[in-house]
Amino acid sequence: MEKESHLLELARYVVLNPVRAGVVKHPREYPWSSYCATAGHEAPTPFLTVEWILSQFDGNLKRARAVYRRFVMEGLGVGVWDEIKGGILLGTEEFVARMGPMLRESEPDFDIRRAERFADRPALVDIFAEIGSDRRLRNLGIYEAAYEYGYTLTAISKHVGLHPSTLSRIVKRVGEDLETQGKV
């Protein structure tokens, strides 16, 4: 996550989960949440720190709690998942571009899902945007989408309208050509 504003959105999202799930009608009714302590309805347990979140709303504790309560309730219609890239990154495009390479190491960590390792990859529509009817550029785009950005052949197939087995041959041929040219 890039900045504090994203953390506030996630903190709000988490305390509203029981409400969204229909378990309770209001977040103060859910006993295992930090909402009541942060909102000032009860004292925080010793391991819970609420000061930082409250300080984001106001320097005065009483006003901060009131603003926090209002902020949480305004979040009922806010969905943070639409903003998350690759299932794990929350921030600007520049942030995603900086973090993405860190997710792709020379030895893939299979505990990190493919979509998460390639969180900063361009959309297929962007990869193929300037290609037009040039077959050579299309084939390079197919290779790039599969090899550089980790798209599955099935996903590429749906986008370009070619069978996955055809795409497999294209990726292999382009890879061999690039290797012969010393570009890989």
N, C-alpha and C positions, 0 to 999 in steps of 0.2 A: 504494500500500500504506500502511496506516494506521500500524502500529507495528512495533517491532523484532521482536516475537513472530511477526508475519507474515513478516518477512524471514528469520527462522530457518527457518520452515516451507518457504519457497521455496528457501533454500540447501540444505536437506536433500533436497527434492524433486529439485533439479537433479543433485546428486551421485548420487542413486539411479536416475536415468533409464537409464543403461546397464544396470543390473541388471534393471529392469522390462522393458527391451527384449530381454533375453536375450543381450546382447552379452558380459556378464561375469557371474560368480556373486557377486562381492563388489566394492564400489566401489573398493577399493584396486588392483584389477586393471586399471582403466581409466586409461590413461596421460595423457589430456587433461583430467582433472578436477582440481579443487582439493582433493579429498578427502585424498590422501596428505600434502600439505603441511599442511593444517589438522589432520589426525589425528596428525601428528608422525612419519609414516613416512619423510618426506624433507624437506629444507630447502625453504622456499618460494622460488620464483623472485623476482627483485627487484621485479617489477611486481605481485605478489600480496600483499595484506594479509590476514592471518588473525587478527590481534590482536583486532579488534572482535568477531568471531564467538566466539572462544575466551573473551573476557572476559564473555560472556553466560552462561557455564557455571560459571566459578570464577575466583578471583583467582590461584590457583596454576596455572601453565602445565601441569604434568604432570597434575593432576587435571582441569583443563579439557579437555585432549585426551581423557582417558578418558571423561569425561561426553559430550563431543561424539561420540566413536565409538559409544557406546551410544545416544545420541539419534538418530544417523543410522540405525542398524540397526532401531530401534523404528519408523522411518518407512516401512518396507516396505509396510504396509497402510494408510497414510494418504494420502488423495487431496485435494490442495489445490484442484482444479478445481471441486469442488462448492461451495466457499466463494466463488469469484470471481463477481462481479456484472457482467453485461454484457461478459464476456470480458476485463476489464482492471482492475477495482477489487477490492481485497481489504481488508476491514475491516468495522467495525460498520455497522448501518443508518444511524446518524447521519453517519458518514464518507461513505458512499455518497451520502446526501442533500446533503452539502456539496459533494462533488466533481462530482456529476452536472451541475449547471448550467454548470460550466466546460467541459464537453465539448460543450455545445450553444451555439454562437456564432450570431450573426445570419447570418453567411455559413457554411453548412455546409462543413466540410473533408471532402471525399470520400475522403481517405486514412484517415479514422476511420470504421470500419464503423458502420452505423445502430445496431446493438445496443450498441456502445460509447458512442455519443453519448447514448443513453437508458438508461445503466446504472442510474440511480436510479429508473426508472419503476416504478409499482406493477404488480402482476400483473393480468391481465385479470379474474380472479375477484374481485379487490378493487375494481376499477373498477365492476363490475356487481353487487356484493354487496347493496347497499341498494335496488336499483331495483324489484324485484318485477315487477308486470305493467304499470307505468306506462310507456306508449309514449314520452311526451315525455322522461322521464328516461332511458329506454333510448337514444333518439336522441342526447341530450346525451352519454351515456356513449360511444356509438359515435364521435361527433365528437371527444370528448376523447381517446379511445384512439388514434384515427388522427392527429389534428392536434397535440395537445399531447404525446403520448407516443410517436409514431412507429410504432405497431403497423401492420403491413400489413393490408390489407382481408381477405386470405386468413386471417390469424391471427384477426382479429375475427370473420370469418365462421364459423370452426370453433367459436368460443366462443358466439356468439349464435344460430347456426343460420339465418342469412340469407345469401343469395347475395351475393358481392362486388359485383355490379353494383347490387344494391339498396342496399348499404352506401354505395357511391359516391354515389348520389342523396341518401341521408340526410345524408352529410357535407356535400355541396354545399348542400343546403337549410338545414341548421342553420347553416352558415357564413354564408349569405346573411341568415338571420334575425338572427343575432348582429351582423352588420355593420349591418343596418338599425337595430337597437336601440342601436348605438354601443358594443357590448361587445367588439368586436374591433379 
